[in-house]
């Protein structure tokens, strides 16, 4: 099982400990590019899928890097709608 498949499996299990770094790796494996606005992105992040044109807007969690449960649900829904996972 590839690391991409492992990350998809973990995301779909709706874990309480899915981190921002894991999400970034998953988005990279799914061919998303992060677009930055201004000099610094601040905590707002925008991810653009090259083939489908899907845009996912997120706030980078802080001070810890754990993704909130409701965001995991929204991410899964969007990715499934576009048949990316």
Buried (B, 14 or more C-beta within 10 A) or exposed (E): EEEBEEBBEBBEEEBEEBBBEBBBBBBBBBEBEEEEEEEEEEEEBBBBBEEBEBEBEBEBBEEEBEBEEEBBEEBBEBBEEBEBB
